Amino acid sequence: MTDIRFFATTSTGIEDIASSEVEMLLNVKCFPDVGKVFFQSNLEAIYILNLCSSTLNKVMICLCRSYFENLNQIYYLVKQVDFSQYILPNQSFAVESERYGVHDFTSVDVSRVVGQAIIDSYLSSKSVRIKVNLNSPDITFFSLVRNNEFILGLNTSGESLHKRNYRVYEHPAALKSTIASAMLTIAGWDHNKPLIDPMCGSATIPIEAAFKARRLPPNYLRKNYAFYKIGFLNLKDFENLREKLLSKANRNVYKIFGMEKYERHLKGAIMNCSNAGVGDTVFLKLGDATRSETYPSEPFDTIIVNPPYGVRMVPEGGMKRFYTLFLKALRERFSGSKLVLITAAFRRFLEAVDEVDVKILEERNVLHGSLNAKIFKCEI
């Protein structure tokens, strides 16, 4: 397995950033697609990306990529794969499927057909009927149907990599860490300069910033990678890589700030920072982002924020007034600075931008969970 085909999933809208990150980490050519990226590399890529990637959700070995007309064709495409190199006879498996487009079958049908093809393929090659376990499988396969394209992958990550394993406090409207990392890239933040998230919630953005500044692998706290059960991998190689990367991390103190209006969220953010191992370089305080006098005294030239969208809570006076007050507070204290902001209430934000005369430098559509959102890069 010297030249392996891979694909990795990511949030829709940041595929180019994820692709650039893969190219930087692996020194390979990467090709972005909708919600995923494709590339070829060696086995070590599994360890590197699962540990070091900050924008990928799941890393998959690509077992099949083709076009089809019906479920029978999907069955025959899968049956042609030799699964004996990926799953041991005594291991169980499951198939997770996603389907996009108009079809006369469901994602459940896809999982059923793919699962049967895997069983039949293994039976043909090894004369063993491997078992399905939908609750706690040893190996998980992922099938994606998008219109008439079919992709089958072996999940090496397990749970999505955006779950960094440091959270002891869950904010009700937390930003995905992968999108937070992408926002730092969009901002072009220099880690030697002060940064603030003035509505930090559970501190996702400050923690991702601290990981980057200290060169900490963002998934270094995870202990539940799916590749632990893939038989042909040498876990000693992974542990050696992990220790090598951690030895290169620094303990420098950077000017990374977070501000939060509600004390319960602030306490949760402090716990998360401590658990992530960056509590000594992320400085948190109570403060109202719409009031300039509550900001720290640092001359911030980079502000990155995930403000309320009005989905769970509508601020007094409505979203447009809230965004207007926020932008005016920033203009009063940090005129000329960069602002990177994500919101699903982008129409209200654009109205506020016009009123305060903030300059939009860049905008992109992203999918945050089930919400259609936009990331804006602005000059205050």
N, C-alpha and C positions, 0 to 999 in steps of 0.2 A: 504493500500500500504506500508507494512512494509518491504517487500523484493522485490525490483524492479530490473528487468533486464535492463541494460544500455549497450550502446556502444558509443564510441566517435571516431571521425575522427581525423587524424593527418597526417603530411607529411610522405610520404613513405621513409623509411630509418631511422626514429627516433622513431619507434614504441616501442622499448625496453625502451627508455628514457621516453616516454609518459606513458608507463605502470608503470614504477617505480614511477613516479610522482603521478599517481592516487593512487597507494598503499600507498605512504607516506601521501597524503592528507586525504584519507578516511579510512586507516587501513583495507583494504580489499584485496583479491587476485584478480589480474588483468591479463588478458590473451591477449597478443599482437597478431594481425593478420595483413594482408597487408593493410596498410593505416588506421588502426583502432585498437581499444582495446575494450575488453569486460569485464564486471564486474557486480556485484550485490551490491546494497547498499540501503539506505533509501532515503526519499525525500530530506533531507538536502544536499545530494550529488549534486543535481541540483544547489543549491546556491553556495556551496563550489567550485565546479569545474569551473562554469562559472565565478566566481570572482577570484579564486586563481590559476587556471591552467595556466602555461606559455607555454605548448607545445601542447595543444589540439586545434583543429579548431572548432568542434561542438560537443555538448553533446546531445545524443539522448536517449529517453526512447525506449527500444527495444520491439516492439509490435509483431514481427514475425521474426523467423529465421528458414528456412527450405530449402529443395531441391525441384526442380520442373522439369517438362519436357516441358511444353508449357505455353502460356499465360492464358489458361483456368484454369490451376492449380494455377497460381498466383492469379487469380480472387477469387477462392474458399478459398485459404489460407487467403487472406485479409478479405473476407466477414465473416469469422469465428470470427474475432476480434470484441469485444464490444467497439465501439468508443464513446458511450454515456458518458463514464467517462472522456474523453479527450477533447471533444468539446461540447459547449452548442448549443441548437437548433437555436439560433439567430446568431451564429458565422459562418464565412465563412472559407474555407480551400483551400489549394493548395497542389499539389504533385510535388516534385522535384525528378528526377530520374537520376541515372548513370548506365551505362551498359558496362561491359567488357567481351570480349569473342566473339565467333561466334554464331549468332542467326539469325533467319528469321524475326526478329522484331527490332524496334529501341527503344531508351529510351523514345521517345514521345509515342510510343505504350504502354510502361510500365506505364507511368504516366496516360494515358487514362484508362487503365484497372484497375489500382489501385484506381483511383478516382471514377470510377463507382462502384467498390466493396465497397468503403467507404460509398457512397451515399445509396446503397442498404442495407448495414448492418444497417445503422442508421435508414433507413425507416422501417426495420423489427423490430427493438428494440423500437423505439420511435414514429413511424408513422409520422415522420417529414422528409421532403426532404431538407437536408442542402445544402447550396449554395457554388459553386466554385467561387473563386476570385483569378485570376492569378496575379493581379497587387499588391494588398495589403491585403493578407489573414490574418485573425486572427490567424489561426493555420496552420503550414506547416508540412507536412509529407515528409519523405525522403525514397525513395526506391532504393535499390542497387541490381543489378543483376551482379553477377560475375560467368561466366560459367553457372553451373546449380544450384547455390546457390542464394536464395532470402532473403533479409533482409529488414524489414520495421521499420522505427523509427519515433518518434515524436521529432521534433527539438525544444530543449529548449533554444538554444543560439541565433538563428536568424542569423545575419551575422557572418562570421568566426571570432573566438576569436583572430586571429592574428591581427585584426584591433583594436588596443588598444584605439583609439579615442583621441590620443594626437597629431596626425600629422596635422600640419598646412603647412608643406612643404613636397612635394612628390619628392623624388629622382627618376630619370628615371630608375634606376636599384637597387631599394631598396631591402634589404633582408627581408624575412618574419620574424617577431618578434619571432615566435615559433621556427624557425630554429636557430635564434640568441641565444635564451635561451638554446636550446639543445647544441649548441657549447660551451657555458659557462659550462655546465655540463660535456661535453667531456674534456674540459681543466682542470677540477677539481680546478677552481679558488678559492683561499682563498680571501674573500672580504677585509681582512685587509692588503693585499699586492697590490702594484700598478698594474694596467692593462691598456693596450693601444690598441685601434683600429687605426692603422696608415692610413687607407683609409676609414674614418668613414661615408662618404656620408651624409645621413640625421640623423645619430647618433643612429641607431637602436640598435647596440650592446652595446654602452655605456649606453643607457637608460635601456635596459634589465638588465645590470649589476647593475645599481643603484637601480632598483626595488628589485633585490635579496638582495643586501647589506642592504637596508633600510627596508626590509620585507614589502614592499608595494604590496598589491594584484595587479598583472599586469593589471587587467581589471577594476580597481576601478573607472576609468573615464567613463566607458560605461553606457549609460542610455537607451539602446534600446534592452534589452534582450527579446527574444521571450517568455520566461516563464511568463512575465508580464500578458499575456492574457490566461494562462492556469488556468481554474477556480478553481481547487482543491488545488492550492498552496496558502500559506499565505505569502503575500509580506512583512508583518511586520516582520516575521522571517528573511527574507532576509536582510532587512534594519538593523535589530539588529546585524546580523552577520557582515555586512559590517562595521558598526560603531565600533564593537568590534575589528575587525582586523585592522582597521585604527588606533585605539587607541594604538595598539601594535607596530606600525611602529615607526622607529626612524628617527631623523633628523641629524644623524652623518654625517660628511664629510669624504668621502672615496677618495682614489687616483685613480679615473677613468678618463682616458684621451682619447681624440679623436683627430686625425690629419686629415686634408683635404687639398688637393692641390688646389681646386677651391673655390674662395671666395664666389660665389653664393651658393654653397652647404654648406659651413661653416655657412653662415648666416642662411640658412634654418635649419641646425642642432642646432644652438643656440636657434632658435624659438621653435623647437620641444622639446628640453630639458626643456625649461622654461614652456611650456604647459604641459609637463609630471610631473612637480613639482620636478624635480631633477637638475635644472640648477645650483644649488649651490654646487653640488658634482661631476659634469661632467665638466672637464676642456678641452676646445677645442682651437686648434690653427691651423694656416696655416702651411703647410709643405708638402714636397715631400717625400713619403715613400721610394723612391729609393736613397735618399741622407741622409746619417747617421747624418750629422751635423744639420739637421732640426728637429730632434726628441727632445722631452723634456729631461731634464737632469736626470729624475728619472731612477733608476735601474730596469727596467721592467723585471719580470720573466714570465709574461703571455702576449702574443700577440694574439689577435683574430681578424680576418679580412675577409671581403668579397671583394676581389679585382676585377678589371675588368676581364671579361671572353673573351673579344674580339668579343662579339656579337653585341653590339651597337657601340663600338669604339675599334680600334686596336692601341695600343700605338706605337710610333715611334720605328722602329726596330723589331716589332713583339712581340708576347706574351712571347716567350721563353726568349728573351733578357730582357723584362720587369720583369719577375719573377726572373731572375738571378740577376739583379741589386737590386731588393727588398731583396732577401735572403742575398746577400753580405752586404747590409746596416745593416740588422739585425745581421749578424754574427759579423760585426765590432763593434757594440754597445752592443749587448745583447747575447753574446756567452753563451750557456748552458741553455738559456731560452726555454720555451714551446711556440710553435706556433700552433694555430688551424686555419685552412684556408679552405674556401669552393670555389670550382671553377668547371665550366663546361669545362674549357680548361685544363683538368687534364693531358693530354699527354705532353703539353708544360711545365706544372708545374713540372712533373716528370723529364723531361729533365733538367730543371734548378736545381732540387734537386741533380741530379747526378753530375752536374758541380760544385756546391758549396759544395757538400758532407754533405748535411743535412740528419739527421737520421729520417726516418718515423717510428713512434711508433704505429700508428693506422690509418686505412682508412675505410670509409664506403660509400656506394652508397646512394644518396638521390635524391629525385625529388624536384627541386626548381621551382615551377610553372610548365612549360612544359619542363624544361631543365633537362637532366640527368647530375647530378653533383656528385662530391665526396667531402667529408669532410676529411681533413688530420690533424692528430695530429703529430707534429714533434718536434724534439729537435734541436735547432739551433747550 
